[in-house]
């Protein structure tokens, strides 16, 4: 049984308000545009009925996913996880192991450098993941609990720039 892992890096955040903590930073204008673009693309790429969705609890990850609310997923169905805000790829591994086996796919919205490290650990691929990038990894490990280092294949990476060019 193949398990498919989709990783979504949050959209571009706003650094202009120095009084906000990193976790409180919202999206900037480019981030808002890119999240809307990804929000239109994701329902055409990923079946929400078989997908477990998890996300960091930061403001920018919540806003990145918000274009999907209602049309693709209910906000209450997202598994908001504080440990996905921590910048450790180990938390992504732990998240995979916690996903119920009834799901064939997962979408995790999070942060760098964790996403880049996680991709390298699962696939051996080293890549630069920009904001709003969507990544697809497949694993034939059979179970979420069996997905570990070098057990995945990087299938594709989609950037907002590509989506802009296609629209």
QUIKATA-V649901 format. One record per residue. N is the residue number from 1. OMEGA is omega in degrees with one decimal (* if undefined). D_FIRST is the distance of its C-alpha to the first C-alpha in Angstrom with 1 decimal. Layout:
n=[N & N]
omega=[OMEGA & OMEGA]
d_first=[D_FIRST & D_FIRST]
//
This chain:
n=[1 & 2 & 3 & 4 & 5 & 6 & 7 & 8 & 9 & 10 & 11 & 12 & 13 & 14 & 15 & 16 & 17 & 18 & 19 & 20 & 21 & 22 & 23 & 24 & 25 & 26 & 27 & 28 & 29 & 30 & 31 & 32 & 33 & 34 & 35 & 36 & 37 & 38 & 39 & 40 & 41 & 42 & 43 & 44 & 45 & 46 & 47 & 48 & 49 & 50 & 51 & 52 & 53 & 54 & 55 & 56 & 57 & 58 & 59 & 60 & 61 & 62 & 63 & 64 & 65 & 66 & 67 & 68 & 69 & 70 & 71 & 72 & 73 & 74 & 75 & 76 & 77 & 78 & 79 & 80 & 81 & 82 & 83 & 84 & 85 & 86 & 87 & 88 & 89 & 90 & 91 & 92 & 93 & 94 & 95 & 96 & 97 & 98 & 99 & 100 & 101 & 102 & 103 & 104 & 105 & 106 & 107 & 108 & 109 & 110 & 111 & 112 & 113 & 114 & 115 & 116 & 117 & 118 & 119 & 120 & 121 & 122 & 123 & 124 & 125 & 126 & 127 & 128 & 129 & 130 & 131 & 132 & 133 & 134 & 135 & 136 & 137 & 138 & 139 & 140 & 141 & 142 & 143 & 144 & 145 & 146 & 147 & 148 & 149 & 150 & 151 & 152 & 153 & 154 & 155 & 156 & 157 & 158 & 159 & 160 & 161 & 162 & 163 & 164 & 165 & 166 & 167]
omega=[178.7 & 173.2 & -178.1 & -179.1 & 173.2 & 176.9 & 178.3 & 174.3 & -179.8 & 178.0 & -176.2 & -177.0 & -178.1 & -179.7 & -170.2 & -177.6 & -177.6 & -179.5 & -178.8 & 172.8 & 178.7 & -177.4 & -176.8 & -175.2 & 177.9 & 175.2 & 171.1 & -175.5 & 177.6 & 178.5 & 178.2 & 178.8 & -178.2 & 179.1 & 175.4 & 178.9 & 177.8 & 178.1 & 175.0 & -175.9 & -172.8 & 179.6 & 177.4 & -176.5 & -171.0 & 177.5 & -176.9 & -177.4 & -177.5 & -173.7 & 171.7 & -177.9 & 176.6 & -177.8 & 167.0 & -179.8 & -178.9 & 178.6 & -175.8 & 176.2 & 176.9 & 179.7 & 177.8 & 180.0 & -171.8 & 176.9 & 179.4 & -177.2 & 177.2 & -176.0 & -175.6 & -179.8 & 172.8 & -179.5 & -179.0 & 179.8 & 178.6 & 178.1 & -178.5 & -172.7 & 177.4 & -176.1 & 173.5 & 173.1 & 178.4 & -173.2 & -180.0 & 178.9 & 177.7 & 178.2 & 176.8 & 175.4 & 179.2 & 178.7 & 178.4 & -177.3 & -178.6 & -176.3 & 177.2 & -175.4 & 179.8 & 178.9 & 177.1 & -175.6 & 170.5 & 172.0 & 178.8 & 177.6 & -176.0 & -165.5 & 167.0 & 6.4 & -176.0 & -177.5 & 179.7 & 178.1 & -179.4 & 177.8 & -179.3 & -179.9 & -178.2 & -169.7 & -173.8 & -178.7 & 174.5 & -178.8 & 176.2 & -178.2 & 179.2 & 178.2 & -179.5 & 176.8 & 175.0 & -174.9 & 176.6 & 177.3 & 175.1 & 177.4 & 176.5 & -178.9 & 175.6 & -177.3 & 176.5 & -178.1 & -178.7 & 179.8 & -176.8 & -178.3 & 177.5 & 179.5 & -177.6 & 176.6 & 176.2 & -177.5 & 179.3 & 174.9 & -180.0 & -179.6 & 175.6 & -179.8 & 177.2 & 179.6 & 176.7 & -179.0 & -179.0 & -176.1 & *]
d_first=[0.0 & 3.8 & 6.5 & 9.9 & 13.1 & 16.4 & 19.5 & 22.9 & 26.1 & 28.9 & 31.6 & 34.9 & 37.0 & 40.7 & 42.7 & 46.1 & 46.6 & 47.4 & 47.7 & 43.9 & 41.6 & 38.6 & 36.4 & 38.8 & 38.9 & 38.1 & 37.1 & 39.8 & 40.5 & 38.2 & 35.4 & 36.1 & 36.1 & 32.9 & 31.0 & 32.2 & 31.0 & 27.5 & 27.7 & 28.3 & 25.5 & 22.6 & 22.5 & 22.4 & 19.3 & 17.2 & 16.6 & 18.2 & 17.1 & 13.5 & 14.7 & 16.1 & 19.2 & 21.1 & 24.3 & 27.2 & 30.3 & 32.6 & 34.6 & 33.3 & 29.6 & 30.6 & 32.6 & 29.9 & 27.6 & 30.5 & 30.4 & 27.1 & 28.8 & 29.4 & 27.9 & 24.3 & 24.2 & 26.9 & 28.2 & 28.0 & 24.2 & 23.8 & 23.4 & 26.4 & 26.3 & 29.4 & 27.6 & 25.9 & 29.5 & 30.2 & 29.8 & 27.5 & 24.0 & 23.5 & 23.5 & 20.5 & 18.6 & 20.0 & 18.9 & 15.2 & 15.5 & 17.3 & 14.8 & 14.0 & 10.5 & 11.2 & 10.9 & 8.2 & 11.0 & 14.1 & 17.5 & 19.9 & 23.5 & 25.5 & 28.0 & 28.8 & 29.1 & 26.1 & 23.8 & 25.0 & 24.7 & 21.2 & 20.2 & 22.1 & 20.6 & 16.9 & 17.6 & 21.2 & 22.4 & 25.7 & 26.5 & 28.9 & 27.4 & 30.2 & 30.6 & 28.5 & 26.0 & 22.4 & 19.8 & 16.2 & 13.9 & 10.3 & 8.5 & 6.1 & 7.4 & 4.7 & 7.6 & 10.3 & 12.8 & 11.5 & 11.8 & 15.3 & 17.7 & 16.8 & 13.0 & 12.8 & 14.2 & 16.7 & 16.4 & 19.5 & 22.2 & 24.3 & 27.8 & 30.4 & 32.7 & 30.4 & 30.2 & 34.0 & 34.5 & 32.4 & 34.3]
//
